[in-house]
């Protein structure tokens, strides 16, 4: 199925090496081993009435998947309003996905452990779409699949609080590094996290998993981890992990 005309221009989205382009109101992505499983997940979200995920339209003549393009407004994603709304959006998606059971032969990319909760696994400001100044959905589901409980909560906290070093905070527009412990508490309140110390354990585990995946899967040439490794993103994950370990006690005090 191909809803674009032949003369519509391809607009590169994100990293040019990813092969992801926009044509009209559609997004085209290279097909990966996990694409059929992700399509099943996206169709489940559509059937559940969730408007904040791309719709699957099929495969084009070039063998690329066709997804609907979700429009987004330019938003600085680190206000407290966005932080609270993101936590609530993650919770609403997880509630929907509690009813999703992938087929037993589902293949995810990268390979995932069957039986765990299914999530997006890459909740970042760049993978979030905004309207009216607030988030309404998530794109780039290519890493979706079974993952640690609270993995999406952990990644959202890492990237939106953000639980990252001072130099990163200045780089994304903070005049001074924010006071992360109360921002994390605000995020947990908005989501409704019950065991907050367990979430901190999950955040550290996700960071260690992320570092391992970039090094091992990127080294093996598996997309998109090969691109992450080529960009040196293993350094950023290491810095994030070091920051978390150094500030773990003050984060715990804020969450008690």
PAGU-546000 format. One record per residue: x, y, z of N, C-alpha, C, O in turn; residue in three letters. Coordinates in steps of 0.02 Angstrom, whole numbers, plus 50000, padded with zeros to 5 digits. Example, Ala and Ser with C-alpha at 12.3 -4.5 7.8 and 13.67 -1.06 7.14 Angstrom:
<rs>
506604971650390506154977550390506604983550390507124983450423ALA 506424988850354506844994750357506455000250394506705005750402SER 
</rs>
This chain:
<rs>
500434994050000500005000050000500445006250000500905006650041UNK 500315010949955500735016949950500285022849935500005023349880UNK 500215027349985499745032849978500075039249952499755044449950UNK 500715038949933501045044949908501065044849833501035039449802UNK 501135050649803501215051049731501955050649715502375052149757UNK 502115048749653502805047549635503225053849637503835053349644UNK 502915059749631503305065849627503395069249694503675074749697UNK 503155066349749503245069349815503975068549837504275063249828UNK 504235073749866504945073949885505065070049949504665070349996UNK 505625066449951505835063050012506215067950056506695071150033UNK 506015068550119506345072850167506665068450220506315064550254UNK 507315068950227507675064750275507475066650346507445072550363UNK 507335061650387507155062750457507715059950501507895054050495UNK 507985064150545508495061750591509155060350557509345063850510UNK 509495055250580510155053250554510075050850482509705046050469UNK 510415054050434510345051950364510515044550353510245041450307UNK 510975041850394511175034950384510635029950405510685023950390UNK 510105032350439509565027850461509115025750404508765020650409UNK 509105029750350508665028250294507935030050305507505028050266UNK 507795033850358507105035850373506945042450338507315047250344UNK 506395042550299506215048450262505465049750270505075045350286UNK 505285056050258504575057950256504385059150183504745062650147UNK 503825056350163503545057650097502815059650108502405055450126UNK 502655065950097501985068250111501815067450184502175069750228UNK 501255064150198501045062950267501225056050291500915053350337UNK 501735053150260501965046450280502705046550297503075050850275UNK 502905041550337503605040350353503795033550325503425028750332UNK 504375033150293504625026850266505255024850305505705028950316UNK 505265018650327505835016050366506055009450336505645005550313UNK 506715008050337506935001350316506624995950361506564996850421UNK 506434990450330506154984850367506704981250405507234979950378UNK 506574979650469507034976050511506724969250530506124968250519UNK 507114964650559506814958350580506224959150627505764955050627UNK 506244964350669505704965450717505114969350690504634970450727UNK 505134971450627504594975650600503904972450605503434975950627UNK 503804966150587503134963250593502864963450664502264964750675UNK 503284962050713503054962250783502874969250804502374970350839UNK 503274974150782503124981150799502474983250765502074986950796UNK 502354981050705501724982650671501124979850710500604983150716UNK 501194973850737500664971050778500534975250839499954976150859UNK 501064977750869500994982150928500654988650910500214990950946UNK 500864991750855500564998050834499824997250816499425001650830UNK 499664991650785498954990450768498544989450832497964991450835UNK 498844986350882498494985550946498344992350977497794993551001UNK 498844996850976498735003551003498195007250964497785010750994UNK 498195006450898497685009650857496995006950875496525010850884UNK 496935000350880496284997350897496044999450966495444999650979UNK 496525000951011496345003051078496135010351081495925012851133UNK 496195013951024495995020951022496525025851041496375031751052UNK 497155023651045497705028251062497915032050999498105028950949UNK 497875038651002498015042850943498745044950938498935048150889UNK 499145043250988499835045750990500355040950966500935041250988UNK 500185036350922500675031850892500555031550817499985032450795UNK 501065030350777500975030050704500515024250684500485019150718UNK 500155025250630499745019950601500145016350547500525019350510UNK 500045009850544500395005750494499995005850429499405004050429UNK 500325007850374499985008150310500215002850261499905001850209UNK 500754999350277500984994050232501714994550215502114997350253UNK 501894991850157502584991750132502584994850062502144993450022UNK 503074999150048503085002449982503494998449931503754993049947UNK 503545001149870503884997649816504624996549830504934992049801UNK 504915000749874505615000049891505724995249949506294994449972UNK 505194992149973505254987450028505294990750096505494987550145UNK 505104997050100505115000650164504415000450196503915000450161UNK 504395000350263503755000850296503475007950287503855012750282UNK 502815008450284502485014950277502085016150341501655012150360UNK 502235021650375501885023650435501605030650426501865034550385UNK 501075032350462500835039150460501325043850495501655041850543UNK 501375049950470501795055050501501395058550555500845061050542UNK 501675058850616501335062350670501635069350676502225070050690UNK 501225074550667501485081450672501675083150743501405080250791UNK 502145087850751502365089850817502555097250816502835099750767UNK 502405100650872502605107550879503295107950912503485103450949UNK 503675113250898504305114250933504175115951007503835120751022UNK 504445111951051504345112751123505005111551159505375106951142UNK 505155115751209505715114251253505465109051303505035110651344UNK 505735102951301505415097451336505605096751410505495091451439UNK 505875102051440506115101351509505735105751559505965106651615UNK 505155108351539504755111951587504425106951634504365101051618UNK 504215109351692503865104851739503205102351710502995096751723UNK 502875106651670502245104651639502345098751591501955093951591UNK 502875099151551503015093651505503235087451544503045081851526UNK 503615088351597503845082651637503245078851666503215072751661UNK 502775082551694502175079451723501755076051669501535070451678UNK 501655079551613501245076751560501565070551529501205065951510UNK 502225070551524502565064651497502475058651543502345053151519UNK 502545059651608502445054151655501745051251648501655045251648UNK 501245055651641500555053251635500435049751568500065044951564UNK 500765052251515500695049151450501005042151450500715037451423UNK 501595041551479501915034951484501455030151521501375024351501UNK 501155032551576500705028251615500105026051573499905020251575UNK 499815030751535499215029051495499385023851442498985019351429UNK 499975024451411500175019451361500285012651393500085007551366UNK 500605012651452500735006351485500085002851506500034996751503UNK 499595006751527498945003751545498645000251484498374994751490UNK 498685003451426498425000451365498804994051349498504988851332UNK 499474994351354499884988651333499854982851383500094977351367UNK 499564983951441499474978251487499044972851456499094966951474UNK 498624974751408498194969851375498484966851312498174962651280UNK 499094968951294499394966551232499814960251245500264960351287UNK 499664954951210500054948751213500324947251144499944945451100UNK 500984947951134501264946551068501214939051053501194934951099UNK 501194937350989501174930150971501814926750996502334929951001UNK 501774920251011502354916751039502954916650993503524915851016UNK 502834917450927503394917350880503624924350861503994925150812UNK 503414929450899503604936350883504364937150886504694934650932UNK 504634940650836505344942150834505424949650845505124953650810UNK 505834951450894505964958550908506684960150891507114955750892UNK 506814966450877507494968550860507684974450904507414979850897UNK 508164973350952508544967250963508124961850996507554963051017UNK 508404955851001508044950251032507864952051104508254954951141UNK 507254950251124507004951751191506794945351226506664940251194UNK 506754945751293506544939951333505794939551333505464944151357UNK 505494934151307504764933551306504474933651377504794931651425UNK 503854935951381503504935851445503554942151486503184942951534UNK 504014946551468504084952851505503594958051476503344957151421UNK 503454963451514503004968651488503284971651423503894972651417UNK 502844973051376503054975951312503034983551318502554986451344UNK 503564986851294503584994051297503934997051237504144993451192UNK 503995003551237504315007351182505065006451184505385005351132UNK 505365007051244506075005951257506535011451232507145010651233UNK 506265017051210506695022551189506325029251197506275033151150UNK 506055030351257505675036451271506165042251280506515042651331UNK 506195046651232506635052551234506235058551209505715057751178UNK 506475064651222506135070551194506085070351118505585072451090UNK 506605067751084506585067451011506085062350985505855062950928UNK 505915057451025505435052351004504735053851031504295049451031UNK 504625059951053503985062151080503705067551034504075071751009UNK 503045067451024502725072550983502275076751027501995074351077UNK 502225083251009501915088151053501375092151016501415093450956UNK 500855094051054500335098451029500095102751087500015100151143UNK 499985109151075499785113551129500295114051185500115115451242UNK 500925112951167501465113551216501575107451259502005107451303UNK 501185102051248501225096051289501295089851246501085089851188UNK 501575084451273501645078251234500975074851224500545074851268UNK 500895071851164500285067951153500435061051125499975056951119UNK 501065059551109501205052951081501955051751074502365055951089UNK 502105045651051502795043451042502885040550972502445037050946UNK 503455041850942503635039150877504255034850884504505033850939UNK 504495032250827505105028150826505055022150874505405021850924UNK 504605017550857504485011650898504935005750879504785000150898UNK 505465006950841505855001450814506184997150867506334991250855UNK 506304999850927506614995950981506094992951029506274990351081UNK 505454993451011504934990951055504994983451065505284979851024UNK 504714981151121504714973951135504694972751210504674977451249UNK 504704966451231504724964851302505354967751335505894967651305UNK 505264970351395505834973551429505714973351504505204970851528UNK 506194975951541506134976051613505494979651635505284984451602UNK 505184977351689504624981251716504854988451731505404989551756UNK 504434993251715504575000351725505135002951680505395008451693UNK 505324999251627505865001651584505685008351551506095012951550UNK 505075009051526504885015351494504855020951544505005026751528UNK 504655019451606504645024551658505365026751672505505032651680UNK 505815021851675506515023351689506815027751634507145032751649UNK 506715025851571506995029751516506695036751512507045041551497UNK 506045037251526505735043851526506035048251581506165054151570UNK 506145045351640506445049151695507165051351677507355057051689UNK 507545046651650508235048351630508255054251583508665058751590UNK 507805054251534507845059051479507445065451490507595070451457UNK 506955065351534506545071451543506675074951609506555080951614UNK 506935071451661507065074951724507585080451714507465085951740UNK 508145079751680508455073451658508965071151710509285075251744UNK 509035064551717509525061751763510185060951726510415055451712UNK 510475066651710511075066751669511555072151694511345076451733UNK 512185071951674512685076551702512545083851688512145085551644UNK 512885088151726512775095351720512915097951650512545102151624UNK 513445095351618513615097951551513065096451501512945100351455UNK 512725090751509512165089251465511595094151476511295096651429UNK 511445095551540510895100151555511015107051525510555110051498UNK 511625109451529511775115951498511715115451422511495120251390UNK 511925109851395511915109051322511205109351295511095111651239UNK 510705106951334510015106851309509615112951330509015113251318UNK 509945117951360509605124251371509495126651441509225132051452UNK 509695122651492509645125051560510195130251572510775129051555UNK 510025135951601510535140851618510975138351674511575139651675UNK 510675134751721511035131251774510735124251779510145123251766UNK 511135119351798510865112551805510275112451853510305115451906UNK 509735109151835509145108951878509265104751940509725100651942UNK 508835105751989508865101752050508495095252035507885094952040UNK 508865090052017508545083951992508135080152044507605077552025UNK 508345079652107507935075652154507205077752159506765073452154UNK 507045084252168506325085952171505985085152103505385083752102UNK 506345085852048506035084651983505875077251974505365075551945UNK 506305072951999506165065751996505565064052040505145059952021UNK 505525067152098504945066052142504295068352107503785064952111UNK 504325074052074503735076552037503535071651983502945070251973UNK 504025069051947503885064151894503555057851924503065055451897UNK 503825055451979503555049452011502835050652036502405046252030UNK 502715056652064502035058252086501555058252028500995055552033UNK 501765061151971501315061551913501175054751884500615053351862UNK 501675050451883501575043651856501195039251905500795035051884UNK 501325040251969501035035952020501485030052036501245024552049UNK 502145031352037502625025952053502525023952126502535028152170UNK 502445017552137502325015152205502985013752242503095016352296UNK 503415009752212504055008152243504595012352209504855010452157UNK 504755017952239505195022752207505925020652209506315022252164UNK 506115017052261506805014452263506895009052211507435008252183UNK 506365005152199506395000152145506495003652078506845001052034UNK 506175009452069506265013152007506995015251998507265014751943UNK 507315017552052508025019352047508445013352027508905014051986UNK 508285007552055508645001452033508525000151959508984998251923UNK 507905001251937507745000151867508095005151821508295003351766UNK 508165011251844508515016351804509235014251794509505014651739UNK 509565012151848510265010051842510315003851798510785003351757UNK 509854999151805509874993051764509774994751691510114991851648UNK 509324999351675509215001351606509835004651576510005003451518UNK 510165008751616510775011951591511315006751577511675007151527UNK 511385001851621511884996551610511694992351549512124990451509UNK 511044990851542510814987251482510954991351419511184988651369UNK 510814997851423510925002051365511655002351344511805002051284UNK 512105002751393512815002851377513024996251345513394996151296UNK 512784990751373512964984151346512714983451274513064980951231UNK 512094985651261511814985051194512204989151143512334986851088UNK 512384995251162512764999351115513434996051098513624995851040UNK 513774993551149514434990651138514384983951101514744982851052UNK 513954979451125513924972751096513544972651029513804970050980UNK 512944975451028512544975150967512814980050915512814978550855UNK 513054985850938513364990550891513994987550861514124988350801UNK 514394984150903514994980950878514854975450829515264973950786UNK 514254972350835514064967050789513724969650726513544965850682UNK 513644976350723513364979450663512604979450659512324980450605UNK 512264978350717511534978250717511254985250721511434989050766UNK 510824987050673510504993650674509964993750729509644988650741UNK 509864999550762510215005950754510825006650799511125012050802UNK 511015001250834511555001750883512225003150849512675006050880UNK 512295000950786512915002550751512995010050741513545012750745UNK 512425013450728512455020750721512605024050789512985028850793UNK 512295021350842512425024050909513165023550926513465028250952UNK 513465017750911514165016750927514605021250885515105023950910UNK 514435022050821514825026350777514815033650801515305037250792UNK 514265035650833514215042450859514525043150928514535048650956UNK 514775037750955515095038051021514605038551078514775041251131UNK 513995035951068513485036651121513635032451182513335033551235UNK 514085027551176514275023851236514585028451288514515027151348UNK 514915033751267515205038551314514655042051354514715042951414UNK 514115044051319513575047551353513235043051404513065045251459UNK 513135036751385512815032051432513265031051493513015030751549UNK 513915030551483514375029851539514335035951585514315035251646UNK 514325041951555514285048051595513635048251635513625050151693UNK 513085046151603512445046051638512465041251697512225042751751UNK 512755035351685512795030351738513225032751795513065031851854UNK 513785035851779514225038551831513875043951871513955044251932UNK 513485048151837513125053451873512615050351920512545052451978UNK 512245045251897511745042051939512055038952001511795039852057UNK 512595035351993512925032052049513165037352099513095036352160UNK 513435042852075513705048052119513145051652157513265054152212UNK 512545051952129511995055652160511435051152186510895053552202UNK 511565044752189511045039952209510755041552278510145041352287UNK 511175043152326510925044152394510465050252399509955049852432UNK 510635055652366510205061552370509545060452332509035063152352UNK 509565056452279508945054652245508505050352290507895051252293UNK 508815045652326508435041352372508105045552426507525044452444UNK 508475050352454508195054452508507585058352483507095059152519UNK 507615060752421507055064652394506435060352382505875062852381UNK 506535053852372505985049452355505685045752415505175042452409UNK 505995046352472505745042752532505115046252559504835043952609UNK 
</rs>
